[in-house]
């Protein structure tokens, strides 16, 4: 009778077996890995969206600067660093003639450079402008180059 009492008291103390502990640790690892991936992807997506928004602002500002000042000296097809406060961005402009004799499509491409963190953001912004504006841009760029 005494033996029966010892067995019941051992089972009353309870506890987890090694297999149960390893299984619970494995399940927690899988669950936490999934949560970690969700957080990481969400942060990356948020940073990419903010970079894209900033790139659009830089592209618009660069195109407005380009069109407002015909003596800027920026040549077509070359990369230029953006002015303060966009120091880690470059822009490039190109004009593309279309079928219309009065309008030309001016495009600005903006990319992030050595900004501390890698970025996959590159934005292309286009605007229709008059042929006279583009001609004045091309002639001033050529004069400045010499």
N, CA and C atoms as a LAMMPS dump frame, in Angstrom:
ITEM: TIMESTEP
0
ITEM: NUMBER OF ATOMS
438
ITEM: BOX BOUNDS ff ff ff
-5.0000000000000000e+02 5.0000000000000000e+02
-5.0000000000000000e+02 5.0000000000000000e+02
-5.0000000000000000e+02 5.0000000000000000e+02
ITEM: ATOMS id mol type element x y z
1 1 1 N 0.783 -1.195 0
2 1 2 C 0 0 0
3 1 3 C 0.831 1.269 0
4 2 1 N 1.884 1.145 0.607
5 2 2 C 2.777 2.275 0.637
6 2 3 C 3.275 2.642 -0.766
7 3 1 N 3.562 1.681 -1.554
8 3 2 C 4.019 1.963 -2.917
9 3 3 C 2.97 2.72 -3.725
10 4 1 N 1.765 2.315 -3.555
11 4 2 C 0.697 2.996 -4.282
12 4 3 C 0.624 4.469 -3.877
13 5 1 N 0.823 4.772 -2.675
14 5 2 C 0.803 6.151 -2.19
15 5 3 C 1.958 6.963 -2.751
16 6 1 N 3.133 6.337 -2.899
17 6 2 C 4.284 7.045 -3.461
18 6 3 C 4.058 7.379 -4.931
19 7 1 N 3.49 6.443 -5.639
20 7 2 C 3.218 6.708 -7.058
21 7 3 C 2.228 7.852 -7.221
22 8 1 N 1.214 7.857 -6.487
23 8 2 C 0.218 8.909 -6.628
24 8 3 C 0.791 10.261 -6.211
25 9 1 N 1.684 10.296 -5.256
26 9 2 C 2.272 11.568 -4.863
27 9 3 C 3.261 12.066 -5.918
28 10 1 N 3.991 11.152 -6.617
29 10 2 C 4.889 11.567 -7.699
30 10 3 C 4.095 12.152 -8.858
31 11 1 N 3.029 11.538 -9.227
32 11 2 C 2.232 12.067 -10.32
33 11 3 C 1.523 13.346 -9.91
34 12 1 N 1.286 13.538 -8.665
35 12 2 C 0.653 14.767 -8.203
36 12 3 C 1.617 15.947 -8.315
37 13 1 N 2.924 15.7 -8.17
38 13 2 C 3.899 16.777 -8.326
39 13 3 C 3.92 17.286 -9.759
40 14 1 N 3.711 16.424 -10.696
41 14 2 C 3.599 16.793 -12.105
42 14 3 C 4.91 17.297 -12.68
43 15 1 N 4.827 18.068 -13.794
44 15 2 C 5.992 18.578 -14.492
45 15 3 C 5.895 18.242 -15.968
46 16 1 N 6.795 18.798 -16.725
47 16 2 C 6.814 18.568 -18.16
48 16 3 C 7.958 17.638 -18.513
49 17 1 N 7.72 16.846 -19.499
50 17 2 C 8.798 15.983 -19.975
51 17 3 C 9.679 16.782 -20.925
52 18 1 N 10.832 16.278 -21.213
53 18 2 C 11.773 16.948 -22.114
54 18 3 C 11.173 17.115 -23.518
55 19 1 N 10.447 16.139 -23.965
56 19 2 C 9.805 16.197 -25.285
57 19 3 C 8.786 17.331 -25.324
58 20 1 N 8.012 17.482 -24.284
59 20 2 C 7.015 18.556 -24.245
60 20 3 C 7.681 19.938 -24.247
61 21 1 N 8.753 20.077 -23.512
62 21 2 C 9.458 21.355 -23.465
63 21 3 C 10.049 21.683 -24.837
64 22 1 N 10.698 20.714 -25.497
65 22 2 C 11.269 20.943 -26.816
66 22 3 C 10.189 21.273 -27.847
67 23 1 N 9.075 20.601 -27.781
68 23 2 C 7.965 20.87 -28.698
69 23 3 C 7.419 22.284 -28.497
70 24 1 N 7.248 22.711 -27.263
71 24 2 C 6.721 24.059 -27.009
72 24 3 C 7.725 25.126 -27.455
73 25 1 N 9.019 24.885 -27.246
74 25 2 C 10.033 25.838 -27.713
75 25 3 C 10.026 25.929 -29.236
76 26 1 N 9.878 24.803 -29.907
77 26 2 C 9.832 24.799 -31.376
78 26 3 C 8.632 25.577 -31.897
79 27 1 N 7.474 25.378 -31.294
80 27 2 C 6.273 26.096 -31.722
81 27 3 C 6.406 27.597 -31.487
82 28 1 N 6.97 27.991 -30.362
83 28 2 C 7.159 29.411 -30.072
84 28 3 C 8.147 30.046 -31.065
85 29 1 N 9.184 29.303 -31.44
86 29 2 C 10.166 29.812 -32.399
87 29 3 C 9.513 30.054 -33.753
88 30 1 N 8.714 29.123 -34.195
89 30 2 C 8.025 29.285 -35.482
90 30 3 C 7.072 30.47 -35.428
91 31 1 N 6.335 30.608 -34.343
92 31 2 C 5.38 31.714 -34.217
93 31 3 C 6.101 33.056 -34.178
94 32 1 N 7.163 33.156 -33.43
95 32 2 C 7.884 34.424 -33.317
96 32 3 C 8.62 34.783 -34.613
97 33 1 N 9.067 33.782 -35.344
98 33 2 C 9.701 34.041 -36.639
99 33 3 C 8.694 34.651 -37.61
100 34 1 N 7.499 34.143 -37.627
101 34 2 C 6.449 34.698 -38.487
102 34 3 C 6.118 36.131 -38.128
103 35 1 N 6.006 36.423 -36.844
104 35 2 C 5.722 37.79 -36.403
105 35 3 C 6.88 38.713 -36.78
106 36 1 N 8.107 38.235 -36.605
107 36 2 C 9.282 39.032 -36.961
108 36 3 C 9.288 39.367 -38.454
109 37 1 N 8.946 38.404 -39.313
110 37 2 C 8.893 38.659 -40.755
111 37 3 C 7.817 39.687 -41.11
112 38 1 N 6.667 39.604 -40.442
113 38 2 C 5.614 40.586 -40.701
114 38 3 C 6.059 41.989 -40.33
115 39 1 N 6.703 42.145 -39.193
116 39 2 C 7.159 43.466 -38.756
117 39 3 C 8.236 43.993 -39.694
118 40 1 N 9.191 43.143 -40.063
119 40 2 C 10.273 43.56 -40.945
120 40 3 C 9.745 43.998 -42.308
121 41 1 N 8.848 43.225 -42.89
122 41 2 C 8.279 43.582 -44.201
123 41 3 C 7.444 44.855 -44.118
124 42 1 N 6.728 45.036 -43.031
125 42 2 C 5.943 46.256 -42.857
126 42 3 C 6.819 47.493 -42.761
127 43 1 N 7.919 47.396 -42.023
128 43 2 C 8.838 48.531 -41.912
129 43 3 C 9.505 48.836 -43.245
130 44 1 N 9.924 47.805 -43.967
131 44 2 C 10.558 48.012 -45.267
132 44 3 C 9.58 48.667 -46.239
133 45 1 N 8.35 48.222 -46.222
134 45 2 C 7.33 48.797 -47.094
135 45 3 C 7.084 50.261 -46.745
136 46 1 N 7.051 50.57 -45.473
137 46 2 C 6.831 51.942 -45.029
138 46 3 C 7.981 52.848 -45.45
139 47 1 N 9.214 52.384 -45.309
140 47 2 C 10.379 53.172 -45.711
141 47 3 C 10.382 53.37 -47.222
142 48 1 N 10.052 52.33 -47.984
143 48 2 C 10.002 52.465 -49.439
144 48 3 C 8.947 53.48 -49.864
145 49 1 N 7.804 53.471 -49.186
146 49 2 C 6.753 54.43 -49.528
147 49 3 C 7.192 55.858 -49.217
148 50 1 N 7.843 56.058 -48.079
149 50 2 C 8.296 57.412 -47.751
150 50 3 C 9.394 57.859 -48.717
151 51 1 N 10.284 56.935 -49.116
152 51 2 C 11.308 57.268 -50.12
153 51 3 C 10.666 57.624 -51.453
154 52 1 N 9.638 56.895 -51.847
155 52 2 C 8.97 57.171 -53.116
156 52 3 C 8.275 58.545 -53.075
157 53 1 N 7.664 58.869 -51.954
158 53 2 C 7.02 60.173 -51.811
159 53 3 C 8.05 61.291 -51.896
160 54 1 N 9.178 61.113 -51.206
161 54 2 C 10.236 62.114 -51.262
162 54 3 C 10.809 62.215 -52.674
163 55 1 N 10.958 61.08 -53.355
164 55 2 C 11.475 61.091 -54.724
165 55 3 C 10.539 61.849 -55.662
166 56 1 N 9.245 61.69 -55.483
167 56 2 C 8.291 62.443 -56.307
168 56 3 C 8.421 63.942 -56.059
169 57 1 N 8.605 64.331 -54.802
170 57 2 C 8.798 65.754 -54.487
171 57 3 C 10.084 66.271 -55.119
172 58 1 N 11.146 65.483 -55.045
173 58 2 C 12.426 65.882 -55.641
174 58 3 C 12.281 66.001 -57.154
175 59 1 N 11.578 65.075 -57.783
176 59 2 C 11.395 65.107 -59.238
177 59 3 C 10.605 66.344 -59.656
178 60 1 N 9.533 66.635 -58.933
179 60 2 C 8.745 67.82 -59.268
180 60 3 C 9.552 69.098 -59.088
181 61 1 N 10.286 69.18 -57.979
182 61 2 C 11.102 70.363 -57.707
183 61 3 C 12.192 70.523 -58.759
184 62 1 N 12.832 69.42 -59.131
185 62 2 C 13.899 69.473 -60.135
186 62 3 C 13.358 69.934 -61.48
187 63 1 N 12.205 69.43 -61.87
188 63 2 C 11.623 69.824 -63.151
189 63 3 C 11.197 71.287 -63.132
190 64 1 N 10.624 71.737 -62.02
191 64 2 C 10.238 73.147 -61.923
192 64 3 C 11.458 74.061 -61.97
193 65 1 N 12.541 73.664 -61.291
194 65 2 C 13.783 74.442 -61.32
195 65 3 C 14.353 74.485 -62.728
196 66 1 N 14.316 73.352 -63.385
197 66 2 C 14.837 73.241 -64.745
198 66 3 C 14.086 74.167 -65.702
199 67 1 N 12.766 74.171 -65.592
200 67 2 C 11.947 74.969 -66.509
201 67 3 C 11.911 76.444 -66.128
202 68 1 N 12.074 76.765 -64.857
203 68 2 C 11.979 78.158 -64.418
204 68 3 C 13.241 78.95 -64.752
205 69 1 N 14.39 78.294 -64.72
206 69 2 C 15.647 78.994 -64.939
207 69 3 C 16.329 78.413 -66.163
208 70 1 N 16.315 79.146 -67.264
209 70 2 C 16.893 78.61 -68.497
210 70 3 C 18.423 78.675 -68.496
211 71 1 N 19.038 79.328 -67.515
212 71 2 C 20.501 79.433 -67.459
213 71 3 C 21.103 78.499 -66.408
214 72 1 N 20.457 77.406 -66.163
215 72 2 C 20.929 76.469 -65.135
216 72 3 C 22.141 75.664 -65.595
217 73 1 N 22.267 75.402 -66.874
218 73 2 C 23.419 74.678 -67.402
219 73 3 C 23.334 73.162 -67.309
220 74 1 N 22.187 72.616 -66.954
221 74 2 C 22.048 71.165 -66.881
222 74 3 C 21.88 70.594 -68.282
223 75 1 N 22.723 69.668 -68.654
224 75 2 C 22.649 69.062 -69.976
225 75 3 C 21.76 67.831 -69.938
226 76 1 N 21.153 67.556 -71.084
227 76 2 C 20.294 66.367 -71.199
228 76 3 C 21.098 65.092 -71.032
229 77 1 N 20.503 64.106 -70.358
230 77 2 C 21.089 62.781 -70.274
231 77 3 C 22.226 62.627 -69.283
232 78 1 N 22.547 63.644 -68.502
233 78 2 C 23.609 63.537 -67.505
234 78 3 C 23.008 63.553 -66.112
235 79 1 N 23.654 62.85 -65.179
236 79 2 C 23.187 62.83 -63.787
237 79 3 C 23.733 64.031 -63.035
238 80 1 N 22.856 64.679 -62.266
239 80 2 C 23.235 65.813 -61.431
240 80 3 C 22.727 65.585 -60.022
241 81 1 N 23.533 65.963 -59.052
242 81 2 C 23.086 65.885 -57.658
243 81 3 C 22.042 66.959 -57.419
244 82 1 N 21.038 66.607 -56.639
245 82 2 C 19.999 67.579 -56.311
246 82 3 C 20.529 68.546 -55.259
247 83 1 N 19.973 69.731 -55.253
248 83 2 C 20.434 70.744 -54.314
249 83 3 C 19.868 70.485 -52.92
250 84 1 N 20.385 71.211 -51.964
251 84 2 C 19.956 71.097 -50.561
252 84 3 C 18.455 71.227 -50.502
253 85 1 N 17.696 70.527 -49.725
254 85 2 C 18.012 69.508 -48.731
255 85 3 C 18.01 68.087 -49.29
256 86 1 N 17.998 67.924 -50.596
257 86 2 C 17.933 66.594 -51.202
258 86 3 C 19.316 66.149 -51.656
259 87 1 N 20.267 66.117 -50.771
260 87 2 C 21.65 65.893 -51.161
261 87 3 C 21.95 64.462 -51.57
262 88 1 N 21.148 63.523 -51.206
263 88 2 C 21.439 62.134 -51.55
264 88 3 C 20.594 61.639 -52.721
265 89 1 N 20.185 62.539 -53.606
266 89 2 C 19.404 62.183 -54.785
267 89 3 C 20.081 62.744 -56.027
268 90 1 N 19.935 62.058 -57.137
269 90 2 C 20.385 62.591 -58.416
270 90 3 C 19.191 62.691 -59.35
271 91 1 N 19.286 63.604 -60.299
272 91 2 C 18.236 63.689 -61.31
273 91 3 C 18.869 63.786 -62.678
274 92 1 N 18.118 63.38 -63.674
275 92 2 C 18.517 63.416 -65.08
276 92 3 C 17.284 63.847 -65.863
277 93 1 N 17.471 64.751 -66.813
278 93 2 C 16.325 65.182 -67.609
279 93 3 C 16.549 64.879 -69.075
280 94 1 N 15.451 64.662 -69.774
281 94 2 C 15.466 64.38 -71.208
282 94 3 C 14.199 64.956 -71.819
283 95 1 N 14.304 65.368 -73.068
284 95 2 C 13.112 65.822 -73.781
285 95 3 C 12.821 64.844 -74.907
286 96 1 N 11.568 64.536 -75.062
287 96 2 C 11.137 63.567 -76.077
288 96 3 C 10.109 64.221 -76.983
289 97 1 N 10.463 64.476 -78.229
290 97 2 C 9.476 65.059 -79.149
291 97 3 C 8.369 64.055 -79.45
292 98 1 N 7.209 64.597 -79.66
293 98 2 C 6.049 63.76 -80.009
294 98 3 C 5.45 64.29 -81.301
295 99 1 N 4.339 63.745 -81.688
296 99 2 C 3.701 64.132 -82.943
297 99 3 C 3.242 65.577 -82.982
298 100 1 N 2.972 66.171 -81.817
299 100 2 C 2.498 67.547 -81.77
300 100 3 C 3.673 68.502 -82.015
301 101 1 N 3.474 69.5 -82.855
302 101 2 C 4.56 70.415 -83.206
303 101 3 C 4.796 71.464 -82.116
304 102 1 N 3.831 71.675 -81.225
305 102 2 C 3.946 72.743 -80.22
306 102 3 C 4.387 72.24 -78.845
307 103 1 N 4.278 70.939 -78.594
308 103 2 C 4.578 70.413 -77.257
309 103 3 C 5.684 69.375 -77.296
310 104 1 N 6.427 69.303 -76.193
311 104 2 C 7.486 68.312 -76.007
312 104 3 C 7.324 67.745 -74.612
313 105 1 N 7.599 66.47 -74.469
314 105 2 C 7.521 65.822 -73.162
315 105 3 C 8.904 65.892 -72.507
316 106 1 N 8.998 66.603 -71.386
317 106 2 C 10.25 66.688 -70.63
318 106 3 C 10.13 65.738 -69.45
319 107 1 N 11.11 64.853 -69.319
320 107 2 C 11.081 63.835 -68.267
321 107 3 C 12.248 64.021 -67.317
322 108 1 N 11.979 63.785 -66.046
323 108 2 C 13.015 63.833 -65.017
324 108 3 C 13.021 62.486 -64.326
325 109 1 N 14.195 61.869 -64.213
326 109 2 C 14.351 60.618 -63.485
327 109 3 C 15.168 60.911 -62.226
328 110 1 N 14.66 60.488 -61.085
329 110 2 C 15.308 60.752 -59.807
330 110 3 C 15.673 59.427 -59.154
331 111 1 N 16.915 59.315 -58.644
332 111 2 C 17.383 58.11 -57.957
333 111 3 C 18.075 58.506 -56.664
334 112 1 N 17.983 57.637 -55.659
335 112 2 C 18.704 57.863 -54.402
336 112 3 C 20.128 57.365 -54.568
337 113 1 N 21.081 58.133 -54.054
338 113 2 C 22.481 57.72 -54.06
339 113 3 C 23.028 57.808 -52.645
340 114 1 N 23.997 57.01 -52.349
341 114 2 C 24.718 56.959 -51.079
342 114 3 C 24.025 57.693 -49.94
343 115 1 N 22.783 57.343 -49.673
344 115 2 C 22.034 58.009 -48.621
345 115 3 C 22.144 57.348 -47.267
346 116 1 N 23.086 56.487 -47.067
347 116 2 C 23.245 55.85 -45.78
348 116 3 C 22.583 54.489 -45.725
349 117 1 N 21.383 54.401 -46.277
350 117 2 C 20.707 53.106 -46.31
351 117 3 C 20.369 52.786 -47.76
352 118 1 N 20.41 51.532 -48.115
353 118 2 C 20.108 51.192 -49.508
354 118 3 C 18.65 51.476 -49.844
355 119 1 N 18.413 51.875 -51.059
356 119 2 C 17.054 52.174 -51.492
357 119 3 C 16.86 51.684 -52.911
358 120 1 N 15.698 51.162 -53.174
359 120 2 C 15.382 50.668 -54.505
360 120 3 C 14.512 51.67 -55.26
361 121 1 N 14.427 52.884 -54.756
362 121 2 C 13.497 53.852 -55.309
363 121 3 C 14.114 54.621 -56.471
364 122 1 N 13.386 54.648 -57.56
365 122 2 C 13.714 55.465 -58.721
366 122 3 C 12.385 55.936 -59.307
367 123 1 N 12.25 57.231 -59.515
368 123 2 C 10.977 57.799 -59.969
369 123 3 C 11.191 58.529 -61.284
370 124 1 N 10.253 58.365 -62.182
371 124 2 C 10.267 59.016 -63.49
372 124 3 C 9.063 59.949 -63.552
373 125 1 N 9.297 61.243 -63.759
374 125 2 C 8.228 62.236 -63.786
375 125 3 C 8.27 62.962 -65.122
376 126 1 N 7.134 63.094 -65.791
377 126 2 C 7.081 63.741 -67.108
378 126 3 C 6.086 64.883 -67.099
379 127 1 N 6.344 65.855 -67.971
380 127 2 C 5.445 66.996 -68.089
381 127 3 C 5.511 67.52 -69.521
382 128 1 N 4.376 67.952 -70.033
383 128 2 C 4.335 68.545 -71.375
384 128 3 C 4.703 70.016 -71.265
385 129 1 N 5.636 70.464 -72.121
386 129 2 C 6.037 71.874 -72.141
387 129 3 C 6.102 72.329 -73.594
388 130 1 N 6.202 73.639 -73.764
389 130 2 C 6.241 74.178 -75.126
390 130 3 C 7.612 73.94 -75.747
391 131 1 N 7.641 73.907 -77.055
392 131 2 C 8.873 73.678 -77.795
393 131 3 C 9.873 74.804 -77.521
394 132 1 N 9.391 76.053 -77.393
395 132 2 C 10.28 77.193 -77.143
396 132 3 C 11.042 77.021 -75.827
397 133 1 N 10.366 76.531 -74.793
398 133 2 C 11.04 76.324 -73.51
399 133 3 C 12.167 75.307 -73.642
400 134 1 N 11.91 74.235 -74.359
401 134 2 C 12.927 73.198 -74.516
402 134 3 C 14.078 73.704 -75.376
403 135 1 N 13.771 74.498 -76.408
404 135 2 C 14.842 75.059 -77.237
405 135 3 C 15.745 75.965 -76.414
406 136 1 N 15.149 76.763 -75.534
407 136 2 C 15.973 77.651 -74.698
408 136 3 C 16.805 76.833 -73.712
409 137 1 N 16.278 75.727 -73.233
410 137 2 C 17.052 74.856 -72.341
411 137 3 C 18.238 74.261 -73.076
412 138 1 N 18.005 73.789 -74.292
413 138 2 C 19.074 73.139 -75.058
414 138 3 C 20.166 74.134 -75.442
415 139 1 N 19.792 75.368 -75.843
416 139 2 C 20.815 76.331 -76.254
417 139 3 C 21.631 76.814 -75.069
418 140 1 N 21.002 77.062 -73.922
419 140 2 C 21.775 77.524 -72.768
420 140 3 C 22.679 76.429 -72.241
421 141 1 N 22.237 75.181 -72.296
422 141 2 C 23.087 74.076 -71.846
423 141 3 C 24.307 73.941 -72.742
424 142 1 N 24.137 74.128 -74.042
425 142 2 C 25.255 74.039 -74.97
426 142 3 C 26.239 75.186 -74.78
427 143 1 N 25.73 76.397 -74.514
428 143 2 C 26.615 77.546 -74.304
429 143 3 C 27.426 77.376 -73.023
430 144 1 N 26.807 76.87 -72
431 144 2 C 27.472 76.724 -70.712
432 144 3 C 28.575 75.687 -70.783
433 145 1 N 28.41 74.666 -71.623
434 145 2 C 29.354 73.552 -71.711
435 145 3 C 30.712 74.013 -72.244
436 146 1 N 30.741 74.976 -73.11
437 146 2 C 31.996 75.432 -73.733
438 146 3 C 32.781 76.163 -72.767
